[in-house]
Amino acid sequence: MNNIYETAYEYIEEIVKNIAPADPDKYDLIQDVALIILEKSPDFISELHDKKQLKYYIARVIMNNLFSTSSPYYCKYKKYQNTIDIYKLNI
């Protein structure tokens, strides 16, 4: 089972670095997605791996976290970053 989680982490790093290479918070995103995967049932993760769907599932979790304004990642990092960027424009 540990091997599946190692594979999952490699997928997370690969996908995040391809989707958001310039994102200053990409390592935070990697950690948040890894935590989401670890919180899932081991049976669920194993089933995805056996069906060759784990990489797709991880990609969906990453995309949802990057682009959904209600995602944990957005609420922790991007919400305030966008506010700071707007403030800088008004100075």
VMD Tcl script that draws the C-alpha trace (Angstrom):
set ca {
  {0.00 0.00 0.00}
  {2.87 2.40 0.75}
  {4.05 1.95 -2.82}
  {0.66 3.17 -4.08}
  {0.95 6.32 -1.94}
  {4.48 6.92 -3.22}
  {3.18 6.61 -6.78}
  {0.31 8.96 -5.95}
  {2.73 11.57 -4.58}
  {4.85 11.34 -7.73}
  {1.70 11.86 -9.83}
  {0.76 14.88 -7.71}
  {4.18 16.49 -8.15}
  {4.24 15.78 -11.89}
  {0.74 17.13 -12.55}
  {1.11 20.26 -10.41}
  {4.45 21.15 -11.97}
  {2.92 20.75 -15.46}
  {-0.32 22.62 -14.74}
  {1.01 25.41 -12.52}
  {4.79 25.67 -13.00}
  {4.96 29.36 -12.11}
  {2.53 29.26 -9.18}
  {4.43 30.45 -6.10}
  {2.19 28.25 -3.93}
  {2.65 25.06 -5.97}
  {4.36 23.24 -3.09}
  {1.45 24.12 -0.82}
  {-0.91 22.72 -3.46}
  {1.14 19.52 -3.65}
  {0.91 19.11 0.12}
  {-2.82 19.88 0.24}
  {-3.60 17.36 -2.50}
  {-1.38 14.74 -0.83}
  {-3.34 15.27 2.38}
  {-6.65 14.86 0.53}
  {-5.40 11.57 -0.94}
  {-4.16 10.32 2.44}
  {-7.53 11.11 4.03}
  {-9.34 8.86 1.53}
  {-10.00 5.24 2.37}
  {-7.05 2.95 1.53}
  {-9.51 0.66 -0.24}
  {-10.70 3.53 -2.43}
  {-7.15 4.52 -3.39}
  {-6.18 0.90 -4.03}
  {-9.25 0.40 -6.22}
  {-8.41 3.51 -8.28}
  {-4.84 2.28 -8.67}
  {-5.95 -1.20 -9.75}
  {-8.34 0.29 -12.34}
  {-5.58 2.63 -13.63}
  {-7.68 5.65 -12.63}
  {-5.53 7.06 -9.84}
  {-3.67 9.58 -12.00}
  {-6.96 10.86 -13.48}
  {-8.50 11.17 -10.00}
  {-5.47 13.11 -8.75}
  {-5.63 15.41 -11.79}
  {-9.29 16.15 -11.04}
  {-8.52 16.91 -7.38}
  {-5.73 19.27 -8.46}
  {-7.88 21.05 -11.04}
  {-10.74 21.42 -8.55}
  {-8.38 22.87 -5.96}
  {-6.79 25.28 -8.42}
  {-9.95 26.62 -10.02}
  {-12.78 26.24 -7.51}
  {-13.36 29.25 -5.25}
  {-14.74 26.93 -2.57}
  {-11.75 24.55 -2.49}
  {-9.59 24.29 0.63}
  {-6.52 25.41 -1.35}
  {-8.26 28.50 -2.73}
  {-9.62 29.44 0.69}
  {-6.18 29.11 2.32}
  {-3.96 30.72 -0.31}
  {-5.50 32.18 -3.46}
  {-8.38 34.09 -1.89}
  {-6.01 36.38 -0.03}
  {-3.46 36.50 -2.84}
  {-6.12 37.90 -5.17}
  {-7.02 40.53 -2.57}
  {-3.36 41.51 -2.19}
  {-2.96 41.77 -6.00}
  {-6.00 44.06 -6.25}
  {-4.67 46.20 -3.40}
  {-1.30 46.57 -5.15}
  {-3.05 47.78 -8.30}
  {-4.81 50.54 -6.34}
  {-1.64 51.93 -4.76}
}
mol new
graphics top color blue
foreach p $ca { graphics top sphere $p radius 0.5 }
foreach p [lrange $ca 0 end-1] q [lrange $ca 1 end] { graphics top cylinder $p $q radius 0.2 }
display resetview
